[in-house]
Amino acid sequence: MAPMRGLKKRKKLDKKNEGNASASGSSEKEGSVDWWHDFCQRINGFQSPSKGLDKYKSVFKISRNTFNYICSLVEENMMVKTGGISFSNGKNLSFQDQVAIALRRLSSGESLMTIGDSCGLHHSTVSQVTWRFVEALEERGLQHLQWPSSETEMTEIKSKFEKMRGLPNCCGVIDTTHIMMCLPTSDQTSNVWLDREKNHSMVLQAIVDPEMRFRDIVIGWPGKMEDWLIFQSSSFNKLCDEGERLNGKNIELSEGSEIREYIIGDSGYPLLPYLMTPYQGKELPELRAEFNRRLSATQMVAQRALARLKDMWKIIQGVMWRPDKHKLPRIILVCCLLHNIVIDLEDDLQDEMPLSYAHDSGYRQQVCEAMDIKGVCLRDALSHYLSGKLPP
Amino acid sequence: MICSISTGKCGLSWLDRLRSTKGFPTADGLDLDHFLSTNNPNSDSNSTESSQSDEKRVGENRKEISSNRNGDDDGDSEWFGIMSNVLSDLFNMGGEPDRSRKKKSSRKQTNPRICLVSTAAAAAAVEEEEERSSVGCERKDENASAENANASNAVDRGGGGGGSGCDNEEEEEGELDNGGGERELFGFSRNEVTVIDTSCVEWKFEKLVYRKRNVWKVREKKGKSKIIGRKRRKGGGCDGSADVKKKMKVSNSEENGGGRGGECVSPSKHVSLLC
């Protein structure tokens, strides 16, 4: 299934999903409304469905339409094995029950026990259902997390970035966040996960577009690895280095001066022809200081994206208790997919989310002094160009 | 003291008595040459010479034996051969050993040397050592596929497989004597990680991460091996960033070029990529 973006596509999708929901849901006629009614009754502490539609959003943090779309994505995979999962009262979980419980687990970050108690499920059932959902969505939803494939799409992205703070030909913002884990400190096998801030963590590197959509992610490297090292080991870097990515048209900055496609990052990344980073040092000349300001302001989109990711899908926000480090990257991926799906479907809820920038609180800025001479030249040309241009 | 007293009972010394009990001549014919040539243990022989002189004589005798072998063959020569070998073994004579009884060489080297295996693995290991000792060591792209098989095997032997939620890190402090690849990983801690990279066609894969201080090595489970980074600890900022600079090769042609076809070598040139 191709990525769905834009209002028209969303409406088409909604119609389609309504059909799917009625065909496959546990309550045929009223579809998901009746299902929601039943689900609310099962969940302890929730109010009646009369007040339920708003509650729906607060429980799952997504709209009904988005929920239905997600169900349509994973239905085929999850319906393959539906038997054997039941509530404590013996009633079988419907397919939508399973999706709802998995979403609840991912969005609330509550323990298996807490969710199990509130839904009348054994905690192992919550785990089983969540993992089944993760497997299904990572297989079916990956088209929601892709590097722009068409020139039109890329042109739109570049245009939006330029409108932000005037950076021409900018294609994305790269940033890194840490998913913290609680591992036994006495166990030396945990050392590799111990990052520079003395937390056990797994690193998530993301390249974000102007709409806070993740366009490229790398997950799974231990927290001890620095940001620049993870970037250099990434396929994105390889593709750029080989000229297979960020290889679109150059933009003429001035006579005889052009700028190629690039992404921007903070000072924890090396300065490369395809990765612009801020000037380092204090008391910089105004030209450079202005460049840094624009770069920093544009970078906020990545910080907001990561902050929203963690805020919305709280399972990766806190400190995870001894997680399976082979499963955790897949859970993070699914959270990123859900994050993108909410954006792609233009879910109203995303506008209600607080605009936080803190996704890695307590982590100091890394500094990587590596630079490529071409990158230096391009950055200088860019800063000269920006100095002569007022911000939009 | 008692033993040293000559009894004089039979007029025989303790050595004579010993010889007589063993069937050797006691008084006359003690010359070993004579003894051997006559093939008669009871023939007269008398010798009180030291073992050193015996050795000399036996050595001489062996020469005779070897010459006799080419001469008239009879049962005596065979007997001589056996005896001379026994004696040479006993007294460790410096003469030329019999080729038919070549002594096995010791499995231990008398002067141990570093074993240099002429494989890609060894070359990679040597390169790495050189790089480590050099000033500008940052990271490099090594292509040591031959080594990787060994390393992977070693890992499989030592690791005990993944699958569980537990981390599979272990200090490889044991002997790794199955090849250069394993030796290269000596002292490295090992972790199995699952990495997701959405720009990679195969977007999810398992890696073996080896770490020794700031040196990281990544190996594919299926056998590819690459070093993705190495840096030296330096104060402030990005560790090893100075090394990155040093390692970077820069071409100033086409300063504002599109990046394709330029000779500029970014750090990524020295980094092994994962896909």
Interface residues (C-beta under 8 A of the other chain):
Chain A: E138 L142 L145 Q146 W147 L183 D187 Q188 T189 S190 N191 V192 W193 D216 I217 V218 I219 G220 W221 P222 K224 M225 E226 W228 L229 Q232 S233 S234 S235 F236 N237 K238 L239 C240 D241 G243 R245 L246 N247 N250 S257 E258 I259 R260 G268 P270 L272 P273 Y274 R322 P323 D324 K325 H326 K327 P329 R330 I332 L333 Q366 V367 C368 E369 A370 M371 D372 I373 K374 C377 L378 A381
Chain B: R139 G162 S164 G165 C166 D167 N168 E169 E170 E171 S189 N191 E192 V193 T194 V195 I196 D197 T198 S199 C200 W203 K204 E206 V209 R211 W216 V218 I228 G229 K231 G236 G237 C238 D239 S241 A242 V244 K245 M248 V250 S251 N252 E254 E255 N256 G257 G258 G259 R260 G261 G262 C264 V265 S266 P267 S268 K269 V271 S272 L273 L274 C275
